């Protein structure tokens, strides 16, 4: 009996062997596809967090950094306004890998990276502007020891991309001298600025930038140390109409990265990241003077009273600055002494 058609095996004939020319073309196409896949996989996307509004100059600086990168090597997604990690948790969140990079206020890290206290010495002279602060912070003699200190917390210090601008004391009620801060509750910003407030008789209170308006409105604090930018953008003139004309502190913003994530980047990606950071520092330094002047004018217009230091106030401020420069050397030793010498060179 003949087998049925359903049981028959049909074996299709082998296709003709491709010509040498066709084989070369197919091989070339395959290799090109593999190279394209490899390139795509190499372009890693990093998450950068910060605590400022996106439209703030500091927020625009981080976006400028992201825009400088070659997307075939590295990309950055920016998460503003504490949407990923709160400002005071920026160091820990970066070390843990909750976020890959963070731009944060220098005073927020002094509890862990004590050497950063050099940027919290109170009452910097008015001659020290933001360009000086950025130049000092990014001086190789400063970056090297601070980089080692950050690395101990599993964080890579990439550089300082912003300065705080005028960061001073805003009060609900007027004063006639620094000695009248005695008994007042003041929002501090960390580092040596806090004990300096206590030297003046004030009580230091901690809170986030977002809490300042409500705490001033309800009497939770009598004043806050904050930036001109926060004063203007948060509408603090409604609850703190008095401002000191001189800075309480002027602090740069470190850009930090999870150390394991940094070490895992290809050398090309690392080089591209450092190139973008350097370009961002140059852009920030070149553009912040105009921004700082705009903010200072806005503060002067919104505040009811601008308190200018008397000769007695200036002498007291100088003595407190010298006190905490000495305290820094005493606390951190020889390497701190070297940083203080660099700091003093930028005051001349």
Short mmCIF file of the C-alpha atoms (twelve columns), coordinates in Angstrom:
data_MODEL
# 
_entry.id   MODEL 
# 
loop_
_atom_site.group_PDB 
_atom_site.id 
_atom_site.type_symbol 
_atom_site.label_atom_id 
_atom_site.label_alt_id 
_atom_site.label_comp_id 
_atom_site.label_asym_id 
_atom_site.label_seq_id 
_atom_site.Cartn_x 
_atom_site.Cartn_y 
_atom_site.Cartn_z 
_atom_site.pdbx_PDB_model_num 
ATOM 1   C CA . UNK A 1   0.000  0.000  0.000  1 
ATOM 2   C CA . UNK A 2   1.254  3.436  -0.892 1 
ATOM 3   C CA . UNK A 3   1.908  5.702  2.068  1 
ATOM 4   C CA . UNK A 4   -0.505 8.618  2.403  1 
ATOM 5   C CA . UNK A 5   0.667  12.087 1.557  1 
ATOM 6   C CA . UNK A 6   0.325  13.183 5.179  1 
ATOM 7   C CA . UNK A 7   2.994  10.772 6.256  1 
ATOM 8   C CA . UNK A 8   5.531  11.680 3.617  1 
ATOM 9   C CA . UNK A 9   8.595  13.767 4.513  1 
ATOM 10  C CA . UNK A 10  9.359  16.555 2.109  1 
ATOM 11  C CA . UNK A 11  12.932 17.810 2.197  1 
ATOM 12  C CA . UNK A 12  13.400 21.109 0.462  1 
ATOM 13  C CA . UNK A 13  16.471 21.406 -1.683 1 
ATOM 14  C CA . UNK A 14  19.400 23.383 -0.296 1 
ATOM 15  C CA . UNK A 15  19.594 26.940 -1.585 1 
ATOM 16  C CA . UNK A 16  22.444 27.696 -3.911 1 
ATOM 17  C CA . UNK A 17  25.615 28.875 -2.205 1 
ATOM 18  C CA . UNK A 18  25.895 32.671 -2.206 1 
ATOM 19  C CA . UNK A 19  28.418 34.223 -4.481 1 
ATOM 20  C CA . UNK A 20  31.651 35.519 -2.895 1 
ATOM 21  C CA . UNK A 21  30.488 39.096 -3.468 1 
ATOM 22  C CA . UNK A 22  27.155 38.472 -1.715 1 
ATOM 23  C CA . UNK A 23  28.880 36.717 1.199  1 
ATOM 24  C CA . UNK A 24  31.155 39.705 1.758  1 
ATOM 25  C CA . UNK A 25  28.180 42.075 1.683  1 
ATOM 26  C CA . UNK A 26  26.251 39.987 4.226  1 
ATOM 27  C CA . UNK A 27  29.262 39.781 6.542  1 
ATOM 28  C CA . UNK A 28  29.808 43.537 6.356  1 
ATOM 29  C CA . UNK A 29  26.154 44.214 7.205  1 
ATOM 30  C CA . UNK A 30  26.297 41.813 10.162 1 
ATOM 31  C CA . UNK A 31  29.441 43.425 11.591 1 
ATOM 32  C CA . UNK A 32  27.959 46.915 11.175 1 
ATOM 33  C CA . UNK A 33  24.849 45.826 13.047 1 
ATOM 34  C CA . UNK A 34  26.899 44.410 15.899 1 
ATOM 35  C CA . UNK A 35  28.930 47.627 16.136 1 
ATOM 36  C CA . UNK A 36  25.758 49.707 16.235 1 
ATOM 37  C CA . UNK A 37  24.368 47.553 19.046 1 
ATOM 38  C CA . UNK A 38  27.596 47.851 21.017 1 
ATOM 39  C CA . UNK A 39  27.633 51.646 20.648 1 
ATOM 40  C CA . UNK A 40  24.015 51.914 21.793 1 
ATOM 41  C CA . UNK A 41  24.664 49.781 24.866 1 
ATOM 42  C CA . UNK A 42  27.708 51.888 25.827 1 
ATOM 43  C CA . UNK A 43  25.649 55.110 26.101 1 
ATOM 44  C CA . UNK A 44  24.574 54.801 29.736 1 
ATOM 45  C CA . UNK A 45  21.984 57.145 31.239 1 
ATOM 46  C CA . UNK A 46  22.783 58.599 34.665 1 
ATOM 47  C CA . UNK A 47  20.302 60.119 37.134 1 
ATOM 48  C CA . UNK A 48  21.281 63.523 38.528 1 
ATOM 49  C CA . UNK A 49  19.336 64.919 41.479 1 
ATOM 50  C CA . UNK A 50  19.248 68.325 43.157 1 
ATOM 51  C CA . UNK A 51  16.947 70.291 45.443 1 
ATOM 52  C CA . UNK A 52  16.463 73.544 43.493 1 
ATOM 53  C CA . UNK A 53  13.658 74.439 41.077 1 
ATOM 54  C CA . UNK A 54  14.570 73.696 37.472 1 
ATOM 55  C CA . UNK A 55  14.343 77.405 36.570 1 
ATOM 56  C CA . UNK A 56  16.766 78.425 39.345 1 
ATOM 57  C CA . UNK A 57  20.278 79.254 38.086 1 
ATOM 58  C CA . UNK A 58  21.606 76.222 39.954 1 
ATOM 59  C CA . UNK A 59  18.956 74.081 38.279 1 
ATOM 60  C CA . UNK A 60  19.841 75.526 34.885 1 
ATOM 61  C CA . UNK A 61  23.494 74.728 35.562 1 
ATOM 62  C CA . UNK A 62  22.788 71.025 36.019 1 
ATOM 63  C CA . UNK A 63  20.746 70.988 32.816 1 
ATOM 64  C CA . UNK A 64  23.613 72.733 31.025 1 
ATOM 65  C CA . UNK A 65  25.868 69.890 32.188 1 
ATOM 66  C CA . UNK A 66  23.458 67.294 30.827 1 
ATOM 67  C CA . UNK A 67  23.245 69.103 27.492 1 
ATOM 68  C CA . UNK A 68  27.042 69.136 27.062 1 
ATOM 69  C CA . UNK A 69  27.379 65.361 26.895 1 
ATOM 70  C CA . UNK A 70  27.846 63.383 23.700 1 
ATOM 71  C CA . UNK A 71  24.727 61.151 23.771 1 
ATOM 72  C CA . UNK A 72  26.594 58.324 22.071 1 
ATOM 73  C CA . UNK A 73  28.831 58.092 25.154 1 
ATOM 74  C CA . UNK A 74  26.760 59.226 28.120 1 
ATOM 75  C CA . UNK A 75  23.416 60.797 28.963 1 
ATOM 76  C CA . UNK A 76  22.028 62.454 32.102 1 
ATOM 77  C CA . UNK A 77  18.413 62.714 33.249 1 
ATOM 78  C CA . UNK A 78  17.948 65.598 35.720 1 
ATOM 79  C CA . UNK A 79  15.563 65.293 38.700 1 
ATOM 80  C CA . UNK A 80  14.996 68.768 40.234 1 
ATOM 81  C CA . UNK A 81  13.291 69.958 43.435 1 
ATOM 82  C CA . UNK A 82  14.164 66.924 45.586 1 
ATOM 83  C CA . UNK A 83  12.022 64.744 43.298 1 
ATOM 84  C CA . UNK A 84  14.430 61.828 43.702 1 
ATOM 85  C CA . UNK A 85  16.451 62.529 46.869 1 
ATOM 86  C CA . UNK A 86  16.152 65.351 49.427 1 
ATOM 87  C CA . UNK A 87  18.996 67.854 49.579 1 
ATOM 88  C CA . UNK A 88  20.157 66.925 53.073 1 
ATOM 89  C CA . UNK A 89  20.178 63.249 52.010 1 
ATOM 90  C CA . UNK A 90  22.103 63.922 48.799 1 
ATOM 91  C CA . UNK A 91  25.412 62.484 49.982 1 
ATOM 92  C CA . UNK A 92  23.891 59.330 51.460 1 
ATOM 93  C CA . UNK A 93  21.552 58.836 48.504 1 
ATOM 94  C CA . UNK A 94  24.498 59.084 46.112 1 
ATOM 95  C CA . UNK A 95  26.656 56.718 48.155 1 
ATOM 96  C CA . UNK A 96  23.841 54.154 48.233 1 
ATOM 97  C CA . UNK A 97  23.119 54.481 44.524 1 
ATOM 98  C CA . UNK A 98  19.587 55.845 44.913 1 
ATOM 99  C CA . UNK A 99  20.832 58.565 42.575 1 
ATOM 100 C CA . UNK A 100 23.960 58.478 40.412 1 
ATOM 101 C CA . UNK A 101 24.946 62.147 40.730 1 
ATOM 102 C CA . UNK A 102 23.899 64.989 43.022 1 
ATOM 103 C CA . UNK A 103 24.533 68.728 43.143 1 
ATOM 104 C CA . UNK A 104 24.148 69.860 46.720 1 
ATOM 105 C CA . UNK A 105 24.870 72.662 49.155 1 
ATOM 106 C CA . UNK A 106 28.299 72.199 50.715 1 
ATOM 107 C CA . UNK A 107 27.009 72.683 54.252 1 
ATOM 108 C CA . UNK A 108 24.852 69.567 53.946 1 
ATOM 109 C CA . UNK A 109 27.837 67.207 53.893 1 
ATOM 110 C CA . UNK A 110 30.046 68.569 56.676 1 
ATOM 111 C CA . UNK A 111 28.782 65.983 59.162 1 
ATOM 112 C CA . UNK A 112 30.311 63.215 57.040 1 
ATOM 113 C CA . UNK A 113 32.999 65.010 55.031 1 
ATOM 114 C CA . UNK A 114 34.406 67.249 57.738 1 
ATOM 115 C CA . UNK A 115 37.035 68.851 55.504 1 
ATOM 116 C CA . UNK A 116 34.182 70.613 53.682 1 
ATOM 117 C CA . UNK A 117 33.857 72.902 56.701 1 
ATOM 118 C CA . UNK A 118 36.377 75.226 55.053 1 
ATOM 119 C CA . UNK A 119 33.428 76.470 52.980 1 
ATOM 120 C CA . UNK A 120 31.287 77.219 56.039 1 
ATOM 121 C CA . UNK A 121 33.624 79.662 57.779 1 
ATOM 122 C CA . UNK A 122 31.304 82.536 58.769 1 
ATOM 123 C CA . UNK A 123 31.334 86.114 57.498 1 
ATOM 124 C CA . UNK A 124 33.526 85.921 54.374 1 
ATOM 125 C CA . UNK A 125 34.756 89.399 53.431 1 
ATOM 126 C CA . UNK A 126 32.714 91.240 50.813 1 
ATOM 127 C CA . UNK A 127 35.785 91.194 48.546 1 
ATOM 128 C CA . UNK A 128 35.405 87.406 48.142 1 
ATOM 129 C CA . UNK A 129 32.914 87.039 45.289 1 
ATOM 130 C CA . UNK A 130 31.423 83.942 43.692 1 
ATOM 131 C CA . UNK A 131 34.060 83.735 40.962 1 
ATOM 132 C CA . UNK A 132 36.703 83.629 43.717 1 
ATOM 133 C CA . UNK A 133 34.779 80.933 45.584 1 
ATOM 134 C CA . UNK A 134 34.517 78.725 42.484 1 
ATOM 135 C CA . UNK A 135 38.179 79.262 41.621 1 
ATOM 136 C CA . UNK A 136 39.215 78.374 45.178 1 
ATOM 137 C CA . UNK A 137 36.967 75.302 45.339 1 
ATOM 138 C CA . UNK A 138 38.235 73.950 42.001 1 
ATOM 139 C CA . UNK A 139 41.886 74.691 42.740 1 
ATOM 140 C CA . UNK A 140 43.764 71.352 42.410 1 
ATOM 141 C CA . UNK A 141 45.297 71.963 45.852 1 
ATOM 142 C CA . UNK A 142 41.753 71.901 47.232 1 
ATOM 143 C CA . UNK A 143 40.158 69.250 45.020 1 
ATOM 144 C CA . UNK A 144 42.762 66.586 45.794 1 
ATOM 145 C CA . UNK A 145 42.366 66.390 49.600 1 
ATOM 146 C CA . UNK A 146 38.604 66.912 49.410 1 
ATOM 147 C CA . UNK A 147 38.345 64.213 46.741 1 
ATOM 148 C CA . UNK A 148 40.075 61.768 49.074 1 
ATOM 149 C CA . UNK A 149 37.683 62.724 51.867 1 
ATOM 150 C CA . UNK A 150 34.616 62.121 49.673 1 
ATOM 151 C CA . UNK A 151 36.017 58.810 48.416 1 
ATOM 152 C CA . UNK A 152 35.984 57.513 51.991 1 
ATOM 153 C CA . UNK A 153 32.171 57.744 51.742 1 
ATOM 154 C CA . UNK A 154 32.119 55.863 48.409 1 
ATOM 155 C CA . UNK A 155 31.490 59.075 46.490 1 
ATOM 156 C CA . UNK A 156 33.492 60.659 43.654 1 
ATOM 157 C CA . UNK A 157 33.951 64.439 43.786 1 
ATOM 158 C CA . UNK A 158 33.755 65.680 40.186 1 
ATOM 159 C CA . UNK A 159 34.152 69.376 40.966 1 
ATOM 160 C CA . UNK A 160 32.187 72.405 42.145 1 
ATOM 161 C CA . UNK A 161 29.742 73.683 39.538 1 
ATOM 162 C CA . UNK A 162 27.960 76.492 41.417 1 
ATOM 163 C CA . UNK A 163 28.468 79.042 44.147 1 
ATOM 164 C CA . UNK A 164 25.678 79.889 46.547 1 
ATOM 165 C CA . UNK A 165 25.842 83.595 45.847 1 
ATOM 166 C CA . UNK A 166 25.002 85.933 48.681 1 
ATOM 167 C CA . UNK A 167 23.909 83.660 51.541 1 
ATOM 168 C CA . UNK A 168 22.914 85.725 54.497 1 
ATOM 169 C CA . UNK A 169 20.488 86.191 57.363 1 
ATOM 170 C CA . UNK A 170 16.883 87.168 56.717 1 
ATOM 171 C CA . UNK A 171 14.853 88.219 59.762 1 
ATOM 172 C CA . UNK A 172 11.233 88.728 60.697 1 
ATOM 173 C CA . UNK A 173 12.136 91.757 62.836 1 
ATOM 174 C CA . UNK A 174 14.841 94.403 62.563 1 
ATOM 175 C CA . UNK A 175 18.089 94.562 64.541 1 
ATOM 176 C CA . UNK A 176 20.544 97.340 65.355 1 
ATOM 177 C CA . UNK A 177 23.593 95.109 65.706 1 
ATOM 178 C CA . UNK A 178 24.772 91.507 65.567 1 
ATOM 179 C CA . UNK A 179 24.604 91.364 69.349 1 
ATOM 180 C CA . UNK A 180 20.808 91.617 69.059 1 
ATOM 181 C CA . UNK A 181 20.644 88.108 67.624 1 
ATOM 182 C CA . UNK A 182 20.846 86.849 71.193 1 
ATOM 183 C CA . UNK A 183 17.826 84.742 72.069 1 
ATOM 184 C CA . UNK A 184 16.561 84.480 68.500 1 
ATOM 185 C CA . UNK A 185 15.846 81.168 66.754 1 
ATOM 186 C CA . UNK A 186 17.709 81.016 63.456 1 
ATOM 187 C CA . UNK A 187 17.650 78.400 60.710 1 
ATOM 188 C CA . UNK A 188 21.262 77.272 60.293 1 
ATOM 189 C CA . UNK A 189 23.023 75.765 57.298 1 
ATOM 190 C CA . UNK A 190 25.628 73.568 58.971 1 
ATOM 191 C CA . UNK A 191 29.353 73.702 59.544 1 
ATOM 192 C CA . UNK A 192 30.994 76.546 61.432 1 
ATOM 193 C CA . UNK A 193 28.154 78.940 60.679 1 
ATOM 194 C CA . UNK A 194 26.030 77.249 63.339 1 
ATOM 195 C CA . UNK A 195 28.430 77.612 66.296 1 
ATOM 196 C CA . UNK A 196 29.104 81.180 65.141 1 
ATOM 197 C CA . UNK A 197 25.381 81.886 65.537 1 
ATOM 198 C CA . UNK A 198 25.539 80.340 68.995 1 
ATOM 199 C CA . UNK A 199 28.500 82.598 69.811 1 
ATOM 200 C CA . UNK A 200 26.134 85.480 69.050 1 
ATOM 201 C CA . UNK A 201 23.565 84.042 71.461 1 
ATOM 202 C CA . UNK A 202 21.170 82.616 68.872 1 
ATOM 203 C CA . UNK A 203 19.524 79.189 68.939 1 
ATOM 204 C CA . UNK A 204 20.132 77.131 65.796 1 
ATOM 205 C CA . UNK A 205 17.186 75.332 64.190 1 
ATOM 206 C CA . UNK A 206 17.378 72.877 61.283 1 
ATOM 207 C CA . UNK A 207 14.847 72.674 58.462 1 
ATOM 208 C CA . UNK A 208 14.692 72.201 54.712 1 
ATOM 209 C CA . UNK A 209 14.548 75.108 52.298 1 
ATOM 210 C CA . UNK A 210 10.902 74.304 51.567 1 
ATOM 211 C CA . UNK A 211 9.940  74.743 55.250 1 
ATOM 212 C CA . UNK A 212 11.336 78.256 55.651 1 
ATOM 213 C CA . UNK A 213 8.240  80.261 54.710 1 
ATOM 214 C CA . UNK A 214 5.895  78.368 57.029 1 
ATOM 215 C CA . UNK A 215 8.323  78.407 59.965 1 
ATOM 216 C CA . UNK A 216 8.818  82.163 59.617 1 
ATOM 217 C CA . UNK A 217 5.083  82.712 59.199 1 
ATOM 218 C CA . UNK A 218 4.168  80.720 62.312 1 
ATOM 219 C CA . UNK A 219 7.019  81.947 64.506 1 
ATOM 220 C CA . UNK A 220 8.865  78.641 64.504 1 
ATOM 221 C CA . UNK A 221 11.989 80.668 63.753 1 
ATOM 222 C CA . UNK A 222 12.878 84.360 63.933 1 
ATOM 223 C CA . UNK A 223 15.178 84.238 60.935 1 
ATOM 224 C CA . UNK A 224 16.779 82.015 58.324 1 
ATOM 225 C CA . UNK A 225 20.165 81.795 56.674 1 
ATOM 226 C CA . UNK A 226 19.479 81.180 53.004 1 
ATOM 227 C CA . UNK A 227 20.475 82.302 49.518 1 
ATOM 228 C CA . UNK A 228 19.211 85.352 47.671 1 
ATOM 229 C CA . UNK A 229 17.765 82.912 45.153 1 
ATOM 230 C CA . UNK A 230 15.646 81.136 47.762 1 
ATOM 231 C CA . UNK A 231 14.555 84.461 49.259 1 
ATOM 232 C CA . UNK A 232 13.265 85.680 45.901 1 
ATOM 233 C CA . UNK A 233 11.863 82.417 44.536 1 
ATOM 234 C CA . UNK A 234 10.101 81.422 47.779 1 
ATOM 235 C CA . UNK A 235 8.633  84.864 48.431 1 
ATOM 236 C CA . UNK A 236 10.265 85.109 51.851 1 
ATOM 237 C CA . UNK A 237 10.025 88.912 51.904 1 
ATOM 238 C CA . UNK A 238 6.428  88.485 53.104 1 
ATOM 239 C CA . UNK A 239 7.603  86.875 56.344 1 
ATOM 240 C CA . UNK A 240 11.238 88.063 56.618 1 
ATOM 241 C CA . UNK A 241 11.430 91.709 55.483 1 
ATOM 242 C CA . UNK A 242 14.844 92.376 57.086 1 
ATOM 243 C CA . UNK A 243 18.102 91.332 55.397 1 
ATOM 244 C CA . UNK A 244 21.781 91.665 56.293 1 
ATOM 245 C CA . UNK A 245 23.776 93.464 53.602 1 
ATOM 246 C CA . UNK A 246 26.809 91.173 54.020 1 
ATOM 247 C CA . UNK A 247 27.097 87.411 53.589 1 
ATOM 248 C CA . UNK A 248 26.957 85.058 56.528 1 
ATOM 249 C CA . UNK A 249 28.565 82.389 54.349 1 
ATOM 250 C CA . UNK A 250 29.371 81.826 50.668 1 
ATOM 251 C CA . UNK A 251 29.526 78.151 49.791 1 
ATOM 252 C CA . UNK A 252 30.191 76.244 46.546 1 
ATOM 253 C CA . UNK A 253 28.071 73.305 45.409 1 
ATOM 254 C CA . UNK A 254 29.937 70.030 44.898 1 
ATOM 255 C CA . UNK A 255 28.870 67.714 42.099 1 
ATOM 256 C CA . UNK A 256 29.271 64.187 43.424 1 
ATOM 257 C CA . UNK A 257 28.831 60.743 41.892 1 
ATOM 258 C CA . UNK A 258 28.424 57.221 43.200 1 
ATOM 259 C CA . UNK A 259 31.980 55.865 43.210 1 
ATOM 260 C CA . UNK A 260 31.080 52.380 42.012 1 
ATOM 261 C CA . UNK A 261 29.034 53.823 39.148 1 
ATOM 262 C CA . UNK A 262 31.921 56.126 38.210 1 
ATOM 263 C CA . UNK A 263 34.442 53.286 38.242 1 
ATOM 264 C CA . UNK A 264 32.092 51.226 36.065 1 
ATOM 265 C CA . UNK A 265 32.065 53.765 33.246 1 
ATOM 266 C CA . UNK A 266 34.250 53.240 30.218 1 
ATOM 267 C CA . UNK A 267 37.313 55.472 29.984 1 
ATOM 268 C CA . UNK A 268 35.720 57.340 27.078 1 
ATOM 269 C CA . UNK A 269 32.584 57.987 29.134 1 
ATOM 270 C CA . UNK A 270 34.655 59.218 32.094 1 
ATOM 271 C CA . UNK A 271 36.628 61.557 29.869 1 
ATOM 272 C CA . UNK A 272 33.395 62.890 28.382 1 
ATOM 273 C CA . UNK A 273 31.928 63.459 31.847 1 
ATOM 274 C CA . UNK A 274 34.984 65.380 33.044 1 
ATOM 275 C CA . UNK A 275 34.996 67.454 29.866 1 
ATOM 276 C CA . UNK A 276 31.338 68.362 30.414 1 
ATOM 277 C CA . UNK A 277 31.985 69.237 34.073 1 
ATOM 278 C CA . UNK A 278 34.849 71.564 33.122 1 
ATOM 279 C CA . UNK A 279 32.676 73.254 30.489 1 
ATOM 280 C CA . UNK A 280 29.886 73.658 33.044 1 
ATOM 281 C CA . UNK A 281 32.189 75.247 35.623 1 
ATOM 282 C CA . UNK A 282 33.352 77.762 33.010 1 
ATOM 283 C CA . UNK A 283 29.762 78.538 32.001 1 
ATOM 284 C CA . UNK A 284 28.600 78.881 35.595 1 
ATOM 285 C CA . UNK A 285 31.450 81.184 36.560 1 
ATOM 286 C CA . UNK A 286 30.963 83.337 33.455 1 
ATOM 287 C CA . UNK A 287 27.200 83.710 33.880 1 
ATOM 288 C CA . UNK A 288 26.601 83.798 37.618 1 
ATOM 289 C CA . UNK A 289 27.858 87.350 38.173 1 
ATOM 290 C CA . UNK A 290 24.952 88.744 36.178 1 
ATOM 291 C CA . UNK A 291 22.538 86.362 37.907 1 
ATOM 292 C CA . UNK A 292 23.883 87.304 41.344 1 
ATOM 293 C CA . UNK A 293 23.482 91.009 40.615 1 
ATOM 294 C CA . UNK A 294 19.920 90.435 39.422 1 
ATOM 295 C CA . UNK A 295 19.059 88.534 42.594 1 
ATOM 296 C CA . UNK A 296 20.700 91.117 44.844 1 
ATOM 297 C CA . UNK A 297 18.664 93.859 43.182 1 
ATOM 298 C CA . UNK A 298 15.489 91.798 43.620 1 
ATOM 299 C CA . UNK A 299 16.268 91.271 47.324 1 
ATOM 300 C CA . UNK A 300 16.877 94.988 47.848 1 
ATOM 301 C CA . UNK A 301 13.564 95.777 46.161 1 
ATOM 302 C CA . UNK A 302 11.553 93.185 48.087 1 
ATOM 303 C CA . UNK A 303 13.051 93.663 51.560 1 
ATOM 304 C CA . UNK A 304 11.819 96.494 53.764 1 
ATOM 305 C CA . UNK A 305 15.110 96.908 55.634 1 
ATOM 306 C CA . UNK A 306 18.694 96.198 54.576 1 
ATOM 307 C CA . UNK A 307 20.952 96.178 57.620 1 
ATOM 308 C CA . UNK A 308 24.546 97.283 56.975 1 
ATOM 309 C CA . UNK A 309 27.232 96.234 59.441 1 
ATOM 310 C CA . UNK A 310 28.575 98.854 61.804 1 
ATOM 311 C CA . UNK A 311 32.289 99.080 62.611 1 
ATOM 312 C CA . UNK A 312 31.598 97.030 65.744 1 
ATOM 313 C CA . UNK A 313 29.786 94.399 63.686 1 
ATOM 314 C CA . UNK A 314 32.657 94.198 61.191 1 
ATOM 315 C CA . UNK A 315 35.189 93.716 63.977 1 
ATOM 316 C CA . UNK A 316 33.022 90.992 65.522 1 
ATOM 317 C CA . UNK A 317 32.572 89.276 62.151 1 
ATOM 318 C CA . UNK A 318 36.337 89.341 61.496 1 
ATOM 319 C CA . UNK A 319 37.055 87.824 64.902 1 
ATOM 320 C CA . UNK A 320 34.544 85.011 64.331 1 
ATOM 321 C CA . UNK A 321 35.992 84.254 60.884 1 
ATOM 322 C CA . UNK A 322 39.517 84.030 62.324 1 
ATOM 323 C CA . UNK A 323 38.255 81.903 65.218 1 
ATOM 324 C CA . UNK A 324 36.794 79.263 62.924 1 
ATOM 325 C CA . UNK A 325 39.695 79.231 60.488 1 
ATOM 326 C CA . UNK A 326 41.851 78.370 63.497 1 
ATOM 327 C CA . UNK A 327 39.282 75.802 64.629 1 
ATOM 328 C CA . UNK A 328 39.440 74.171 61.194 1 
ATOM 329 C CA . UNK A 329 43.206 73.736 61.434 1 
ATOM 330 C CA . UNK A 330 42.935 72.432 64.982 1 
ATOM 331 C CA . UNK A 331 40.218 69.956 63.990 1 
ATOM 332 C CA . UNK A 332 41.782 68.549 60.808 1 
ATOM 333 C CA . UNK A 333 45.498 69.149 61.180 1 
ATOM 334 C CA . UNK A 334 48.237 69.782 58.642 1 
ATOM 335 C CA . UNK A 335 46.151 69.227 55.498 1 
ATOM 336 C CA . UNK A 336 43.596 71.732 56.797 1 
ATOM 337 C CA . UNK A 337 46.358 74.251 57.405 1 
ATOM 338 C CA . UNK A 338 47.373 73.937 53.758 1 
ATOM 339 C CA . UNK A 339 43.781 74.591 52.648 1 
ATOM 340 C CA . UNK A 340 43.544 77.665 54.868 1 
ATOM 341 C CA . UNK A 341 46.676 79.045 53.223 1 
ATOM 342 C CA . UNK A 342 45.090 78.540 49.803 1 
ATOM 343 C CA . UNK A 343 41.890 80.187 51.081 1 
ATOM 344 C CA . UNK A 344 43.779 83.227 52.346 1 
ATOM 345 C CA . UNK A 345 45.502 83.602 48.968 1 
ATOM 346 C CA . UNK A 346 42.082 84.166 47.374 1 
ATOM 347 C CA . UNK A 347 41.311 86.929 49.880 1 
ATOM 348 C CA . UNK A 348 44.203 89.070 48.645 1 
# 
